[in-house]
Amino acid sequence: VQLQASGGGLVQAGGSLRLSCAASGRTFSSYTMGWFRQAPGKDREFVASVSWTGGTTYYADSVKGRFTISRDNAKNTVYLQMNSLKPEDTAVYYCAAYSMQYYFESSTRGTDFSSWGQGTLVTVSS
């Protein structure tokens, strides 16, 4: 699965953005998908994941209640709706596909995801 993230930009604190990740390949619908982020000078961290059906989601505590992950398998796209953004949400956001098909677990480990997009920058100003 090849992935391309988009939708990043500059937004004021309290604002919203929606990230998209378009996938190529007919097997997109069989993979759990995730979003990760990496802030300047910090390690990459897990943000959210969604099962291959879209029926199960998992969030980092830092974004729970503010971010929503979803997917449209007909469009081979996964989304991250980000509301009530904070300056600490500033980071490059990456989408990723889990390493196994038809499998979901509440994993936050980037090493469990084998395909990565190129990242999109989100900057939240105070």
C-alpha positions as CSV (number, residue, x, y, z in Angstrom):
1,V,0.0,0.0,0.0
2,Q,1.4,3.4,-1.0
3,L,0.2,6.4,1.0
4,Q,0.0,10.1,0.5
5,A,-1.1,12.5,3.3
6,S,-2.5,15.9,2.7
7,G,-4.5,18.6,4.5
8,G,-2.0,20.2,6.8
9,G,-1.5,23.9,7.2
10,L,-1.4,26.8,9.6
11,V,-4.4,27.2,12.0
12,Q,-5.0,29.2,15.2
13,A,-5.4,27.5,18.5
14,G,-9.0,26.3,18.9
15,G,-9.4,25.8,15.2
16,S,-9.9,22.7,13.1
17,L,-8.2,20.8,10.3
18,R,-9.0,17.6,8.4
19,L,-6.1,15.5,7.2
20,S,-6.6,13.0,4.4
21,C,-4.4,10.0,3.5
22,A,-5.0,8.6,0.0
23,A,-3.9,5.0,-0.6
24,S,-3.1,3.2,-3.8
25,G,-3.6,-0.5,-4.2
26,R,-6.7,-2.7,-4.0
27,T,-5.8,-4.0,-0.6
28,F,-6.4,-0.8,1.4
29,S,-9.7,-2.0,2.8
30,S,-7.9,-5.0,4.5
31,Y,-5.5,-3.0,6.6
32,T,-5.8,-1.2,9.9
33,M,-4.7,2.4,9.4
34,G,-3.0,4.8,11.8
35,W,-1.9,8.4,12.2
36,F,1.3,9.3,14.0
37,R,3.0,12.7,14.5
38,Q,6.4,14.0,15.1
39,A,7.0,17.4,16.6
40,P,10.4,19.2,16.2
41,G,13.0,17.6,18.4
42,K,10.7,14.9,19.7
43,D,10.1,11.3,19.0
44,R,7.3,10.1,16.7
45,E,4.1,9.4,18.7
46,F,0.9,7.5,18.0
47,V,-2.2,9.6,17.4
48,A,-5.0,7.3,16.4
49,S,-5.9,4.1,14.5
50,V,-8.9,2.6,12.8
51,S,-9.7,-1.0,12.0
52,W,-10.0,-2.2,8.4
53,T,-13.8,-2.0,8.6
54,G,-13.8,1.3,10.3
55,G,-15.8,-0.1,13.2
56,T,-13.1,0.1,15.8
57,T,-10.9,3.1,16.7
58,Y,-8.2,3.8,19.2
59,Y,-6.8,7.2,20.3
60,A,-3.9,8.6,22.3
61,D,-5.0,10.2,25.5
62,S,-3.6,13.5,24.3
63,V,-6.1,13.7,21.4
64,K,-9.1,11.8,22.8
65,G,-12.3,13.8,22.5
66,R,-10.7,16.3,20.0
67,F,-9.6,14.1,17.1
68,T,-11.6,11.6,15.1
69,I,-10.2,9.0,12.7
70,S,-12.4,7.6,10.0
71,R,-12.0,5.9,6.7
72,D,-13.8,5.5,3.4
73,N,-12.8,2.2,1.8
74,A,-14.6,3.1,-1.4
75,K,-12.3,6.1,-1.8
76,N,-9.2,4.3,-0.4
77,T,-8.8,7.2,2.0
78,V,-8.4,7.6,5.8
79,Y,-9.1,10.9,7.5
80,L,-8.1,12.6,10.7
81,Q,-10.5,15.3,11.8
82,M,-8.8,17.5,14.3
83,N,-10.8,20.0,16.4
84,S,-9.9,22.3,19.3
85,L,-6.3,22.3,18.2
86,K,-3.6,23.3,20.6
87,P,-0.1,24.6,19.9
88,E,1.2,21.3,21.3
89,D,-0.5,19.6,18.3
90,T,2.1,21.2,16.0
91,A,3.9,18.4,14.2
92,V,4.4,16.5,11.0
93,Y,1.5,14.0,10.7
94,Y,2.0,10.7,9.0
95,C,-0.4,8.0,8.0
96,A,0.5,4.4,8.1
97,A,-0.8,1.0,7.3
98,Y,-0.6,-1.9,9.7
99,S,1.8,-4.7,8.8
100,M,-0.8,-7.4,8.7
101,Q,-4.1,-7.6,6.9
102,Y,-7.4,-8.1,8.8
103,Y,-5.9,-7.5,12.2
104,F,-6.5,-4.8,14.8
105,E,-5.0,-4.2,18.2
106,S,-4.6,-1.2,20.3
107,S,-1.0,-0.7,19.3
108,T,0.9,2.5,19.6
109,R,4.1,1.2,18.2
110,G,5.2,2.6,14.9
111,T,7.1,-0.6,14.2
112,D,3.8,-2.5,13.9
113,F,3.0,-0.4,10.8
114,S,4.9,-1.2,7.7
115,S,3.8,1.4,5.1
116,W,4.1,5.1,5.6
117,G,3.1,8.3,3.8
118,Q,5.4,11.3,3.4
119,G,3.8,13.4,6.1
120,T,1.9,16.7,6.2
121,L,2.8,19.6,8.5
122,V,0.3,21.0,10.9
123,T,1.2,24.2,12.7
124,V,-1.1,25.6,15.4
125,S,-0.4,29.2,16.5
126,S,-1.3,30.5,19.9
